[in-house]
Amino acid sequence: MPIVGGVLKLKTAPIGKGVDTLVRKIRECLSAGGIPQIVPEYGGREFRGPDDSPAVLFRCWGASREVKGGVIYGLPAELVEKAKETVGDYHWILEEYGRF
């Protein structure tokens, strides 16, 4: 992954765009018996989408064969910032954005 100005520019195809995609993937992971992981940065470097929008890496621990992980971009900057502060917690995303 090339690093441009402290930001990880990804060469892989994203799995989706927007908050609705993130909420859908979290629910899909939970339904498959997995634990959603939202990774807002790696090694102190932020993820960005192909359009340079804020992005996160989504993983489904324990059900990764059933639920594809990858980069979701086009997210509000405040969502990504809060994800940095609440490492390991996905509940707030469902509460604030998914009508949990």
N, C-alpha and C positions, 0 to 999 in steps of 0.2 A: 504494500500500500504506500503510495507516495505521500509525503508530508509536505504541505504547502502552507507556510505561515503558521505552523503549530496546529494545523487542522488535517485530519486524515481524509484524503480523497480516495474514495473506494473505486476499484475497477470492476467489482462484481455488480451484477444487476440487483437493484433493490427488490424487496418482496412486496412493497406497497408504499402508498403515500397517504399521510394525514392521520388525524386522531382516530377516525372511524376504523381505519385499518389496524391501528395499534390495539384498540379496544376489542375488535373482532379476534385478533390473534391471541390476546390474553384469555378470552373466553374459550377459544378453541383449545388452547393448552390445558386450561383447567378441566374442560370436558374430557380430555384425553388422559387425565390423571397426572399431568405434569405440573411443574412449578414454573411460572413465567419469570423470566429474568430480563430486565430492562437495563442495558448497558449504555450510559450516555457518553462515556469517554473511555479511552484505553491508553494507559501509560501517560495520563495527564493531557491527552490530546482529544479534541472533540471530533465527532463524526459529522459529516456534512453530506447532503444529498447531491445528486447530479446537477441540480439547479442552485446549489450552494445554500440550500435551506437547512435549518437544524434537523438533526437525525439521531436516531438511537439504533443500537444493535439489539434485536430481539432474539431470545433463545427460550426454548421450552425444555427445561431440565427434566429428565425422566420420561419424556415422551417425544424426543426429537425425531424419532423415525416416523411418527404420525403427524407431527406439526413442524412444518418447515420454518427454520429461523432465517434471519438476515436483517438487512438494514431497512428501516422505515423512516422516510424523510418527509419534509413538508409539515413538520410539527411546530407548534408555538414555542418560541424561545423560552418562555416561562415554564413550560412543561419539562423541557430538557434540563433547565437549571434546577427545578425541584427534584428531578430524578437523581441529580448529583448529590443532593442533600439527603435523600431518602433511599439510599442504596439498599437493594434487596426487598423493597416493598413495592408492590404493584397495586395494592388495594385502593390507594388514594386516586389512582388513575381511573379506576372503575367508578369510584364515588363522585369524582369531579367531572368526568367526561363520559361515563358510560351508563348513567342512570342506574347505578348499582342497587 
